[in-house]
Every structure is written in C-alpha cells, then in structure tokens.
Amino acid sequence: MSDALYLFIGVLCAAIGGELFVRGIVGMAQWARIAPAIVAATVAAFATSSPELSVAINAASAGHPAIALGDALGSNVVNIALILGIVLLIAEMRSSRDSLRRDFPTALVVPGVMAILLLDGLLSRFDAVLMLGLFLLWLRASAQAALRHRDVEAAEAVPHGAVIVLCAGAGLALLVGAGYLIVTGASGLATTLGMDPFLVGALVVAAGTSTPELVTALVARLRGHADVSLGTLLGSNIFNGLFIVPVAVLIHPINVPVSAVKASLLFGLVATVLVYPVGDGILGRRRGLALLATYAAFVVVLLQG
C-alpha cells in the first residue's frame, strides 16, 4: 500500500472516528450528569493520548526512552499551538471557570517541572514517582469536581448506556487506527523526501500521534461543545507530561540534557500561556493566529537546530 493511500485512509478514519467519539463522550457526560469538560479532560484526554502511550511503552521497552520523551513533548506543542490554533480560527470559545482553576495551572506546571527534573540530565525512576504524584493530585481534583457538579447537572434524555459505550469505543478504535496510518504514511513520505530521522520523529510522528486530539477538538467545536474541545487538549497535555513520560521512565530512565528538549519545553510553555484566558474568558481568532505563529516558530527552530 502506498504512503499516500495510508494518509488518505487515515484521514477518512479520523473523520468518522472523531464524530463517533465526540458523540460518545458527550453522551457519557449527560448519562452520568457530569460536566462534559471534566469527562473530556480525563476520559477523552486519556483515550486520545493512547497513541503517545503506545509509543512510550514500546520505545522504552526497546531501550530508546528518549523517543517517548520527544514524542510526548512534541505532541504537547502540537496540541495547543497547532490544534487549538486551528480550532480558534474556526470559532472563538469560552473557557470554563473550573478549567481555569484546575486544568490550566496543571498544564502550565508540566514544562516547568520537566525542565527542573532534567537539570541533571537524567529523568530517574524517583523523578517518575514525583511526576505521577502530581498527576494523581490533579486526577483527584478532577474527580472531586465531577462529584461536586454531578447533582447540579440537568438530567437529559440520552441513548442507552450500551449505545454510548459502543459509539465511544468504535470512535476511539478508528482514531487510534487513523493515528497509526497517518504516522506510517507521513513517515514514509518524509523518508522518501530525504528528511532527517530526528525531524521525522519530532515533527511528523508527534503530529501523527496527535491526530485523535485534532479530530476530537475540531468535531467537538463544530458540534458546539467548546468545553469538550479545550478540556481534551489540556487534559491530553497533562497526561502526556505527568503520566506517559513517567511510565516510560519507570521502564527505562532517560538520559538527556535539558538543552536537547529546551525548544519543546519552551514552546509548550509559551503556547499554554498564550491560551490562558483573561477577562470574560473568551479565546478568539487573534489568539488562534498567535498560537499558529508559535507553532511555525517551533518548526523553524527545530529545522535550524
């Protein structure tokens, strides 16, 4: 099968899978009477981060955990700077107060914590335990928010629970498959064009493994569920930095100088700061343009490095 055909089938699977997955996630939130943003930041974020988790486990098991680190940090830049930038160009969105208090601060902490832990050039298993501890604190806060809001959410007529689960499961399977097909096709084309293997990993693979987040965010925004869109992207970044990277480190510690990942950390932090809403909490198209410019600068820095 040609690389171009892999890409075409991957995009098709992503479109269908995104529609099914968003319907399933929104249905779960309505069925459980939990705010969709909370379901998106936890369940949906973890599900859409499954390609990064797969890369992390396989790379670390093969003795190449730095690949997992690069993919996770690169995906974090893609999620906010590229994906959210595209979503905001389509339509503005409002950030929820709960997300401001819980998800944004945690997403901002991720690159800072990573930079501090990498000052000695090593991510050890002890460092991994510290990161997982932060992850569990955030997860606990999310669970408490879900319980706090559950009783005040209006009950709505939703499909049968089995239909919701089937819809979300089928959508996720298509999204994961789409990510694999897009990574395979794009990597093959990049190799054919003579791109450096490191750049293929940092740019192509990171973008490919973020396909589920891209489609979920776009479909959610087009369907009027901005809270699902933003919650999925922020939650995915938290999962990538505080769960997926530590999992790889527990399998195999990572020896890498902070200088090797400073671009990913810096641009990930800048992108998250740019997204932080002020005043009425509205994120508009100008913010989207600023995010896309940030991603373009990130690509230029990597290509020049």
C-alpha positions as CSV (number, residue, x, y, z in Angstrom):
1,M,0.0,0.0,0.0
2,S,1.4,3.4,-1.0
3,D,2.2,6.1,1.7
4,A,-0.3,8.5,0.1
5,L,-3.0,5.8,0.4
6,Y,-2.2,5.3,4.0
7,L,-2.6,9.0,4.6
8,F,-6.0,9.1,2.7
9,I,-7.4,6.2,4.6
10,G,-6.1,7.6,7.9
11,V,-7.8,10.9,7.4
12,L,-11.1,9.2,6.5
13,C,-10.9,7.0,9.6
14,A,-10.1,10.1,11.7
15,A,-13.2,12.0,10.4
16,I,-15.6,9.1,11.1
17,G,-13.9,8.2,14.4
18,G,-13.9,11.8,15.7
19,E,-17.7,12.1,15.1
20,L,-18.4,8.9,16.9
21,F,-16.0,9.6,19.8
22,V,-17.4,13.0,20.5
23,R,-21.0,11.7,20.4
24,G,-19.9,9.0,22.9
25,I,-18.1,11.4,25.2
26,V,-21.0,13.9,25.3
27,G,-23.4,11.0,25.9
28,M,-21.3,9.7,28.8
29,A,-21.3,13.2,30.4
30,Q,-25.1,13.5,30.0
31,W,-25.8,10.0,31.2
32,A,-23.6,10.4,34.3
33,R,-24.8,14.1,34.8
34,I,-21.2,15.3,34.8
35,A,-19.9,18.4,33.1
36,P,-18.6,17.5,29.6
37,A,-15.4,19.4,30.2
38,I,-14.5,17.1,33.1
39,V,-15.2,14.0,31.1
40,A,-13.1,15.5,28.2
41,A,-10.2,16.4,30.4
42,T,-10.0,12.9,31.9
43,V,-11.6,10.1,30.0
44,A,-11.4,11.7,26.5
45,A,-7.9,13.0,27.1
46,F,-6.6,9.7,28.3
47,A,-8.2,7.9,25.3
48,T,-6.9,10.3,22.7
49,S,-3.4,10.1,24.3
50,S,-3.3,6.3,23.7
51,P,-1.0,6.6,20.6
52,E,1.6,8.5,22.7
53,L,1.3,5.9,25.5
54,S,1.8,3.1,22.9
55,V,4.9,4.9,21.5
56,A,6.2,5.4,25.1
57,I,5.9,1.8,26.2
58,N,7.3,0.4,23.0
59,A,10.2,2.8,22.8
60,A,11.2,2.4,26.5
61,S,10.9,-1.4,26.3
62,A,13.3,-1.3,23.3
63,G,15.8,0.8,25.2
64,H,15.0,4.1,23.5
65,P,13.0,6.0,26.1
66,A,14.2,9.4,24.7
67,I,11.9,8.8,21.7
68,A,9.0,8.6,24.1
69,L,10.1,11.9,25.7
70,G,10.4,13.6,22.4
71,D,7.0,12.4,21.1
72,A,5.2,13.4,24.3
73,L,6.8,16.9,24.5
74,G,6.3,17.5,20.7
75,S,2.7,16.4,21.0
76,N,2.1,18.9,23.7
77,V,3.2,21.7,21.4
78,V,1.1,20.4,18.6
79,N,-2.0,20.1,20.8
80,I,-2.0,23.7,22.0
81,A,-0.1,25.7,19.4
82,L,-1.3,23.9,16.2
83,I,-4.6,22.1,17.0
84,L,-6.1,24.8,19.3
85,G,-4.9,27.5,17.0
86,I,-6.8,25.8,14.1
87,V,-9.9,25.4,16.3
88,L,-9.9,29.1,17.3
89,L,-9.6,30.2,13.7
90,I,-12.9,28.4,13.0
91,A,-14.7,29.9,16.0
92,E,-14.0,31.5,19.3
93,M,-14.6,29.7,22.6
94,R,-15.1,30.4,26.3
95,S,-13.1,28.7,29.0
96,S,-14.9,27.4,32.0
97,R,-14.0,28.7,35.5
98,D,-13.4,25.1,36.7
99,S,-10.9,24.6,33.9
100,L,-9.2,27.9,34.8
101,R,-8.7,26.7,38.4
102,R,-7.8,23.1,37.8
103,D,-6.5,22.3,34.3
104,F,-4.7,25.4,33.2
105,P,-2.4,25.7,36.3
106,T,-1.5,22.0,35.9
107,A,-0.8,22.3,32.2
108,L,1.5,25.3,33.0
109,V,3.3,23.3,35.6
110,V,4.2,20.4,33.3
111,P,7.1,22.0,31.3
112,G,8.5,23.8,34.4
113,V,8.6,20.5,36.4
114,M,10.2,18.7,33.4
115,A,12.8,21.4,33.0
116,I,13.8,21.3,36.7
117,L,14.0,17.5,36.8
118,L,16.2,17.5,33.6
119,L,18.7,19.9,35.0
120,D,21.0,17.0,36.0
121,G,20.5,15.4,32.5
122,L,18.5,12.4,33.9
123,L,14.9,11.5,34.4
124,S,15.2,8.8,37.1
125,R,12.5,6.5,38.5
126,F,12.4,8.7,41.6
127,D,11.6,11.6,39.2
128,A,8.9,9.5,37.6
129,V,7.3,8.8,41.0
130,L,7.2,12.6,41.7
131,M,5.5,13.3,38.4
132,L,3.0,10.5,38.9
133,G,2.3,12.1,42.4
134,L,1.4,15.4,40.7
135,F,-0.7,13.6,38.2
136,L,-2.7,11.8,40.9
137,L,-3.3,15.1,42.7
138,W,-4.7,16.6,39.5
139,L,-6.8,13.5,38.9
140,R,-8.2,13.7,42.4
141,A,-9.2,17.3,41.9
142,S,-10.9,16.4,38.7
143,A,-12.8,13.6,40.4
144,Q,-13.9,15.9,43.2
145,A,-15.1,18.4,40.6
146,A,-17.1,15.7,38.9
147,L,-18.8,14.8,42.2
148,R,-19.4,18.4,43.1
149,H,-21.2,19.2,39.9
150,R,-23.0,15.9,39.3
151,D,-26.1,16.7,41.3
152,V,-26.5,20.2,39.7
153,E,-26.2,19.0,36.1
154,A,-29.7,18.7,34.5
155,A,-30.7,15.2,33.5
156,E,-31.1,14.9,29.8
157,A,-32.6,12.2,27.6
158,V,-29.7,10.2,26.2
159,P,-29.3,6.9,24.3
160,H,-28.9,3.6,26.2
161,G,-25.6,3.2,28.1
162,A,-24.5,0.4,25.8
163,V,-25.0,2.5,22.7
164,I,-22.9,5.3,24.3
165,V,-20.1,3.0,25.1
166,L,-20.2,1.3,21.7
167,C,-20.2,4.7,20.0
168,A,-17.2,6.0,22.0
169,G,-15.3,2.6,21.7
170,A,-15.8,2.5,17.9
171,G,-14.8,6.1,17.5
172,L,-11.6,5.6,19.7
173,A,-10.6,2.5,17.7
174,L,-10.9,4.4,14.4
175,L,-9.0,7.4,15.9
176,V,-6.1,5.2,17.1
177,G,-6.1,3.4,13.7
178,A,-6.1,6.7,12.0
179,G,-3.1,7.9,14.0
180,Y,-1.1,4.8,13.1
181,L,-2.0,5.1,9.4
182,I,-1.2,8.8,9.3
183,V,2.2,8.3,11.1
184,T,3.1,5.4,8.7
185,G,2.1,7.3,5.6
186,A,3.7,10.6,6.6
187,S,6.9,9.0,7.9
188,G,7.2,7.1,4.6
189,L,6.8,10.2,2.5
190,A,9.2,12.1,4.7
191,T,11.8,9.4,4.4
192,T,11.3,9.3,0.6
193,L,11.9,13.1,0.5
194,G,15.1,12.6,2.5
195,M,14.1,14.3,5.8
196,D,16.4,13.7,8.8
197,P,15.1,10.9,11.0
198,F,15.0,13.1,14.1
199,L,12.9,15.7,12.4
200,V,10.6,13.0,11.2
201,G,10.1,12.0,14.8
202,A,9.8,15.4,16.3
203,L,7.5,16.9,13.6
204,V,5.8,14.1,11.7
205,V,5.3,11.4,14.5
206,A,4.3,14.0,17.1
207,A,1.7,15.4,14.7
208,G,0.5,12.0,13.7
209,T,0.0,10.7,17.3
210,S,-1.9,13.9,18.0
211,T,-4.5,13.1,15.2
212,P,-7.1,11.9,17.8
213,E,-6.8,15.2,19.7
214,L,-7.1,17.2,16.5
215,V,-10.2,15.4,15.2
216,T,-11.9,15.3,18.6
217,A,-11.2,19.0,19.2
218,L,-12.5,20.0,15.7
219,V,-15.6,17.9,15.8
220,A,-16.4,19.0,19.3
221,R,-16.1,22.6,18.4
222,L,-18.2,22.3,15.2
223,R,-20.9,20.5,17.2
224,G,-21.0,23.4,19.7
225,H,-19.1,21.6,22.6
226,A,-16.2,24.0,23.1
227,D,-15.7,22.7,26.7
228,V,-15.0,19.3,25.3
229,S,-12.6,20.6,22.8
230,L,-10.5,22.7,25.2
231,G,-10.7,20.1,28.0
232,T,-9.5,17.3,25.8
233,L,-6.4,19.3,24.7
234,L,-5.4,20.5,28.1
235,G,-6.1,17.1,29.7
236,S,-4.0,15.4,26.9
237,N,-1.0,17.6,27.7
238,I,-1.3,16.8,31.4
239,F,-1.5,13.0,30.6
240,N,1.5,13.3,28.2
241,G,3.7,15.1,30.7
242,L,2.7,13.7,34.1
243,F,1.6,10.1,33.2
244,I,3.0,8.9,29.8
245,V,6.6,10.2,30.3
246,P,6.8,8.8,33.9
247,V,5.5,5.4,32.6
248,A,8.4,5.4,30.1
249,V,10.9,6.4,32.7
250,L,9.8,3.7,35.1
251,I,10.5,1.2,32.3
252,H,13.8,2.8,31.4
253,P,15.3,6.0,32.9
254,I,16.1,8.7,30.3
255,N,19.5,10.3,30.0
256,V,19.1,13.5,28.0
257,P,20.5,17.0,28.5
258,V,17.9,19.8,29.1
259,S,19.4,21.6,26.1
260,A,18.1,18.8,23.8
261,V,14.5,19.4,24.8
262,K,14.5,23.1,25.7
263,A,12.8,24.1,22.4
264,S,9.8,21.7,23.1
265,L,9.6,22.8,26.7
266,L,9.9,26.5,26.0
267,F,7.3,26.5,23.1
268,G,5.0,24.2,25.1
269,L,5.1,26.7,28.0
270,V,4.6,29.8,25.7
271,A,1.7,28.2,23.9
272,T,-0.1,27.4,27.2
273,V,0.5,30.9,28.5
274,L,-1.0,32.3,25.2
275,V,-4.1,30.2,25.7
276,Y,-4.7,31.4,29.3
277,P,-7.9,33.4,29.1
278,V,-8.3,36.8,30.8
279,G,-11.4,39.0,31.5
280,D,-14.5,37.3,30.1
281,G,-12.7,34.0,29.4
282,I,-13.2,34.3,25.6
283,L,-10.5,32.8,23.4
284,G,-10.8,34.5,20.0
285,R,-9.3,34.2,16.5
286,R,-6.4,36.5,17.3
287,R,-5.3,34.1,19.9
288,G,-5.6,31.3,17.3
289,L,-3.3,33.2,14.9
290,A,-0.8,33.8,17.8
291,L,-0.8,30.1,18.5
292,L,-0.2,29.1,14.9
293,A,2.6,31.6,14.7
294,T,4.1,30.0,17.8
295,Y,3.9,26.5,16.1
296,A,5.5,27.9,13.0
297,A,8.4,29.3,15.1
298,F,8.7,25.9,16.8
299,V,9.1,24.2,13.5
300,V,11.7,26.8,12.2
301,V,13.7,26.4,15.4
302,L,13.8,22.6,15.0
303,L,14.7,22.7,11.4
304,Q,17.5,25.2,12.1
305,G,18.8,23.1,15.0
